[in-house]
Amino acid sequence: MKVLVKGALLLAASAMMVSSVYAKGMELESMKANTVNAFDVNDAVWAKVKSLVVVLDQTPYKPDGFKGITKTTATLKSVYDDKNMYLYMQYDDPTMSDARFPWEKQADGSWKKLVNKDQTGHENNFYEDKAAVYFDINAKGFAKKGCAIACHITKDGMNNGFADTSAGRKYTRKAGETIDMWHWKGVRTGMPFKLTHDQYVDDIADPAKDKNWGRHGDEKLGGGYKDNGAKGATAPEFMNPNGEFMNGFVLDATKVPFVDTFKAGDRVPGIVVSKMSGSAADIETNHEYKDGKWTLVFKRALVTEHPKSKVQDVQFSDLKKPYYFGVSVFDNTQINHMYHDGSIKLLFK
């Protein structure tokens, strides 16, 4: 039977269909340091701490016509202080992608939202660069299998007893088990606001309870993103002042009504964004794209204080114990990501 990956967003080793184990040597030491400027991707502290090089050479499937990369190498580093943990991540990506379903003016004067989805119904041409980090909270088996512990494959059109057109869904195996998901979205949260969308995976395996099954965003008190134009629209609804493309987003705070003064081939962003607040915005993330590399620095409180933090966030409250995580990156693609087998052990030193 041919199985297609379709539907739920699969991140950070979610498509590890074979059993993988934590490999000895996949350890990252987080060093206590002077972190005054550690949020700066070029701060001197990052040249002084140990690094872990991780090869990301696994992908969940082979999209039709995919022109992006399918292998890269990530360099990880970490420091911490009395309040925050910083995770540095640099990886090779030859193209900086910020055209997420943009509107483009056609030769006949009409507007078209650019979409070119593959055999799975997902985008690999007009999309943003992304990265993801998964931290185990209490999912049994994560240390050995990584995020594969929460990946459930659709068989014969069924998933957990429900009719399902996707090849795989994300949910933990038992009630009360949770995985913390840090999802950096270049156009929607990263470049406009220096944020990562803080999310989590729980045990919901019933699409009637949540259309995304076990994958959810942390509690959001405001902000977010929405399409620039209602479903079925034939042109954008808003644009940035002076019609600027702005790395593929329209800022909600400064948006103006769309006025067509554009020429054929010009583009207007397909997404309107505003800064999130609440637990969903726990993770500040600085970024730099230079010389074919993305460099990210994630900053998060060691212990978060929102009412639902115990369920939604990993808590670095015991610096004597290891914390297991995995990473993946997306080159201009909606779900097809590059990842590593197994998990990485984070140790605070």
C-alpha positions as CSV (number, residue, x, y, z in Angstrom):
1,M,0.0,0.0,0.0
2,K,1.3,3.5,-0.9
3,V,1.3,5.8,2.1
4,L,1.3,9.5,1.7
5,V,2.3,12.1,4.4
6,K,-0.7,14.4,4.5
7,G,-2.5,16.5,7.0
8,A,-0.8,17.2,10.4
9,L,2.4,19.1,10.6
10,L,5.1,16.6,11.3
11,L,8.1,18.2,13.1
12,A,11.5,17.3,14.5
13,A,11.7,13.5,13.9
14,S,7.9,13.0,13.9
15,A,8.4,10.8,10.9
16,M,10.9,8.4,12.4
17,M,9.2,5.2,11.3
18,V,12.0,3.0,12.5
19,S,13.1,2.5,16.1
20,S,15.9,4.8,17.0
21,V,17.9,5.0,20.2
22,Y,19.8,7.7,22.0
23,A,23.3,7.6,20.7
24,K,26.2,7.9,23.2
25,G,28.0,11.1,22.4
26,M,24.8,13.0,21.4
27,E,25.2,15.3,24.5
28,L,25.1,19.0,24.7
29,E,26.5,20.8,27.7
30,S,24.9,24.0,28.8
31,M,27.5,26.1,30.6
32,K,26.8,28.7,33.2
33,A,28.1,32.0,31.8
34,N,27.8,35.7,31.6
35,T,24.8,36.0,29.4
36,V,24.4,39.8,29.3
37,N,24.7,39.7,25.5
38,A,24.0,36.0,24.8
39,F,20.9,36.8,22.8
40,D,23.2,38.3,20.2
41,V,24.0,35.5,17.7
42,N,27.5,37.0,17.3
43,D,28.2,37.5,21.0
44,A,31.7,36.3,22.1
45,V,30.2,33.8,24.6
46,W,29.3,31.5,21.7
47,A,33.0,31.1,20.7
48,K,33.9,30.0,24.2
49,V,31.5,27.1,24.9
50,K,31.4,23.6,23.7
51,S,29.4,22.7,20.6
52,L,27.6,19.6,19.3
53,V,27.5,19.0,15.6
54,V,24.4,17.1,14.5
55,V,23.9,15.7,11.0
56,L,20.3,16.2,9.8
57,D,20.0,13.7,6.9
58,Q,16.6,12.1,7.4
59,T,13.3,13.3,5.7
60,P,9.8,12.0,6.1
61,Y,9.1,11.6,2.4
62,K,10.2,12.7,-1.1
63,P,7.9,15.5,-2.5
64,D,7.3,15.7,-6.2
65,G,9.5,18.4,-7.7
66,F,11.1,19.4,-4.5
67,K,14.1,21.7,-5.1
68,G,15.2,22.3,-1.5
69,I,18.0,20.6,0.4
70,T,17.5,17.2,2.0
71,K,20.6,17.2,4.2
72,T,22.3,19.7,6.4
73,T,24.5,20.0,9.5
74,A,23.4,21.8,12.6
75,T,25.8,23.2,15.3
76,L,24.3,23.4,18.7
77,K,25.6,25.3,21.8
78,S,24.0,26.4,25.1
79,V,24.6,28.6,28.1
80,Y,22.4,29.6,31.1
81,D,22.3,31.9,34.0
82,D,20.1,32.1,37.1
83,K,16.9,32.9,35.1
84,N,17.3,31.8,31.5
85,M,18.5,29.1,29.2
86,Y,19.9,30.0,25.8
87,L,20.1,27.5,22.9
88,Y,22.3,28.4,19.9
89,M,21.6,26.7,16.6
90,Q,23.3,27.3,13.3
91,Y,22.7,25.3,10.1
92,D,23.4,25.4,6.4
93,D,20.6,26.6,4.1
94,P,21.6,28.0,0.7
95,T,18.4,30.1,0.3
96,M,16.6,32.4,2.7
97,S,12.9,31.7,2.0
98,D,10.3,34.2,2.9
99,A,7.6,33.8,0.2
100,R,4.8,32.1,2.2
101,F,1.8,31.8,-0.2
102,P,2.4,35.3,-1.5
103,W,0.1,37.2,-3.9
104,E,1.6,37.9,-7.3
105,K,0.2,40.2,-10.0
106,Q,-0.3,38.5,-13.3
107,A,0.3,39.8,-16.8
108,D,-3.4,40.3,-17.4
109,G,-3.7,42.5,-14.3
110,S,-5.3,39.8,-12.0
111,W,-3.8,38.6,-8.8
112,K,-2.9,35.0,-7.9
113,K,-2.0,33.5,-4.6
114,L,1.0,31.3,-5.4
115,V,0.5,27.7,-4.3
116,N,2.2,24.6,-5.8
117,K,1.4,21.7,-3.4
118,D,2.9,18.3,-3.9
119,Q,1.4,14.8,-3.9
120,T,0.7,15.0,-0.2
121,G,-1.3,18.3,-0.4
122,H,1.5,20.3,1.2
123,E,3.7,23.2,0.0
124,N,7.4,22.9,-1.0
125,N,7.8,25.9,-3.2
126,F,6.1,29.0,-1.8
127,Y,6.8,28.8,1.9
128,E,8.9,30.0,4.8
129,D,12.1,28.6,6.4
130,K,11.4,27.0,9.8
131,A,13.1,25.2,12.6
132,A,11.9,23.1,15.5
133,V,13.1,21.9,18.9
134,Y,11.2,19.2,20.8
135,F,11.9,18.8,24.6
136,D,10.5,15.8,26.4
137,I,8.4,16.6,29.5
138,N,7.2,13.2,30.6
139,A,6.7,11.0,27.5
140,K,7.8,7.5,28.3
141,G,10.4,6.2,25.8
142,F,11.4,9.7,24.4
143,A,15.0,9.3,25.6
144,K,15.4,6.2,23.4
145,K,13.1,7.0,20.4
146,G,12.9,10.7,20.4
147,C,9.8,12.3,18.9
148,A,9.0,9.0,17.1
149,I,7.4,8.0,20.4
150,A,4.5,10.3,19.5
151,C,4.2,9.6,15.8
152,H,1.3,7.4,14.8
153,I,1.0,6.0,11.3
154,T,-2.3,5.8,9.4
155,K,-3.0,2.3,8.2
156,D,-5.7,1.4,5.7
157,G,-7.2,4.9,6.0
158,M,-7.6,4.5,9.8
159,N,-5.9,6.1,12.8
160,N,-6.8,5.1,16.3
161,G,-10.2,3.9,15.0
162,F,-11.0,7.1,13.1
163,A,-11.1,7.6,9.3
164,D,-8.0,9.5,8.4
165,T,-6.5,10.7,5.1
166,S,-3.1,11.6,6.7
167,A,-0.2,9.2,6.8
168,G,0.7,10.1,10.4
169,R,-0.6,12.0,13.4
170,K,1.1,13.5,16.4
171,Y,0.0,12.5,19.9
172,T,1.5,10.9,23.0
173,R,0.7,7.4,23.9
174,K,-0.8,7.9,27.4
175,A,-3.0,10.4,29.1
176,G,-0.9,13.0,31.0
177,E,2.2,12.6,28.8
178,T,3.4,15.8,27.1
179,I,6.2,17.0,24.8
180,D,7.2,20.6,24.6
181,M,7.4,21.9,21.0
182,W,9.4,25.0,20.1
183,H,8.4,26.0,16.5
184,W,10.3,28.9,14.9
185,K,8.4,30.1,11.9
186,G,10.5,32.5,9.9
187,V,7.8,34.7,8.4
188,R,5.1,34.4,11.0
189,T,7.0,34.7,14.3
190,G,10.7,34.8,13.7
191,M,11.7,37.7,11.5
192,P,8.9,40.1,12.5
193,F,9.0,39.6,16.3
194,K,12.1,37.5,17.3
195,L,9.8,34.9,18.7
196,T,9.3,31.1,18.4
197,H,5.7,29.8,18.6
198,D,5.7,27.8,21.8
199,Q,3.5,24.6,21.3
200,Y,3.1,21.2,22.8
201,V,1.9,17.6,22.1
202,D,-0.5,15.7,24.3
203,D,-2.5,12.5,24.1
204,I,-5.6,13.7,22.2
205,A,-6.2,11.1,19.5
206,D,-9.7,12.1,18.6
207,P,-10.2,14.6,15.7
208,A,-13.6,15.5,17.1
209,K,-11.9,16.9,20.1
210,D,-9.2,18.8,18.2
211,K,-8.6,18.9,14.4
212,N,-4.9,18.9,15.0
213,W,-5.1,15.8,17.2
214,G,-2.4,16.0,19.9
215,R,-0.6,19.1,18.5
216,H,-1.5,22.4,20.1
217,G,-0.3,26.0,20.6
218,D,0.4,27.1,24.2
219,E,-2.1,29.4,25.7
220,K,-2.2,32.6,23.7
221,L,-3.6,35.8,25.2
222,G,-3.3,37.9,22.1
223,G,-1.7,38.3,18.6
224,G,-1.0,35.7,16.0
225,Y,-1.3,35.4,12.3
226,K,-4.0,35.1,9.6
227,D,-4.2,34.9,5.8
228,N,-4.2,38.1,3.9
229,G,-7.6,37.8,2.3
230,A,-10.6,35.7,3.0
231,K,-11.0,32.2,1.5
232,G,-11.8,32.6,-2.2
233,A,-10.5,36.1,-2.4
234,T,-9.1,37.3,-5.8
235,A,-6.7,39.8,-4.4
236,P,-5.0,40.8,-1.1
237,E,-7.0,42.6,1.5
238,F,-4.1,44.5,3.1
239,M,-0.5,45.6,2.3
240,N,2.4,47.3,4.1
241,P,2.8,51.0,3.7
242,N,4.4,51.8,0.3
243,G,3.7,48.3,-0.8
244,E,6.8,46.8,0.7
245,F,7.2,43.0,0.8
246,M,8.8,43.1,4.3
247,N,10.3,39.6,4.3
248,G,6.9,38.1,3.4
249,F,4.6,39.5,6.1
250,V,2.2,42.4,6.5
251,L,2.4,43.9,10.0
252,D,-1.1,44.1,11.5
253,A,-0.1,47.3,13.5
254,T,0.8,49.2,10.3
255,K,-1.2,47.5,7.6
256,V,-3.2,49.6,5.1
257,P,-6.0,48.6,2.7
258,F,-4.7,47.1,-0.5
259,V,-4.5,49.6,-3.4
260,D,-3.4,48.1,-6.7
261,T,-0.6,50.3,-8.0
262,F,1.6,47.3,-8.8
263,K,3.1,46.0,-12.0
264,A,3.0,42.4,-13.3
265,G,5.4,40.2,-11.3
266,D,5.1,42.3,-8.1
267,R,4.2,40.4,-4.9
268,V,2.3,41.2,-1.7
269,P,2.6,39.1,1.4
270,G,0.1,36.3,2.0
271,I,0.0,36.6,5.8
272,V,-0.9,39.3,8.3
273,V,1.0,39.0,11.6
274,S,0.8,40.5,15.1
275,K,3.0,39.8,18.1
276,M,1.7,37.0,20.3
277,S,1.5,37.2,24.1
278,G,1.0,34.6,26.8
279,S,2.6,31.2,27.1
280,A,2.7,30.9,23.3
281,A,5.3,33.7,23.3
282,D,7.6,32.3,26.0
283,I,10.5,31.8,23.7
284,E,12.4,34.8,22.4
285,T,14.5,33.9,19.4
286,N,17.1,36.1,17.7
287,H,18.1,35.3,14.1
288,E,20.6,36.0,11.4
289,Y,20.8,34.8,7.8
290,K,24.3,35.2,6.4
291,D,26.6,33.3,4.0
292,G,24.1,30.5,3.4
293,K,23.5,29.8,7.1
294,W,20.7,30.4,9.5
295,T,21.8,31.2,13.1
296,L,19.2,31.2,15.8
297,V,19.4,31.9,19.5
298,F,16.5,30.6,21.6
299,K,16.0,32.3,25.0
300,R,13.6,30.9,27.5
301,A,13.1,31.1,31.3
302,L,14.4,28.1,33.1
303,V,11.1,27.9,34.8
304,T,7.9,29.4,33.3
305,E,5.1,30.9,35.4
306,H,1.9,30.7,33.3
307,P,-1.1,28.9,34.8
308,K,-0.7,26.0,32.3
309,S,3.1,25.9,32.2
310,K,3.3,22.6,34.1
311,V,1.5,20.9,31.2
312,Q,2.7,22.9,28.2
313,D,6.4,23.7,29.0
314,V,9.5,21.7,30.0
315,Q,10.7,23.1,33.3
316,F,14.5,23.3,33.8
317,S,14.0,23.3,37.5
318,D,16.5,20.6,38.4
319,L,19.9,21.4,36.9
320,K,21.4,18.1,38.0
321,K,19.3,16.0,35.7
322,P,19.4,15.5,31.9
323,Y,16.8,16.8,29.5
324,Y,16.2,15.1,26.2
325,F,15.4,16.9,23.0
326,G,15.6,16.7,19.2
327,V,15.9,19.3,16.4
328,S,14.8,19.6,12.8
329,V,14.8,22.3,10.1
330,F,12.6,23.0,7.1
331,D,13.9,24.5,3.8
332,N,11.1,26.4,2.3
333,T,8.7,23.6,3.0
334,Q,5.4,23.1,4.9
335,I,6.0,19.7,6.5
336,N,9.0,18.0,4.9
337,H,11.9,18.5,7.3
338,M,15.5,17.3,7.9
339,Y,16.0,15.6,11.2
340,H,18.3,13.2,13.1
341,D,17.6,9.8,14.6
342,G,17.3,9.5,18.3
343,S,17.4,12.2,21.0
344,I,20.1,14.6,22.3
345,K,20.9,14.8,26.0
346,L,21.1,18.3,27.5
347,L,23.3,18.6,30.6
348,F,23.6,21.7,32.7
349,K,27.2,22.2,33.9
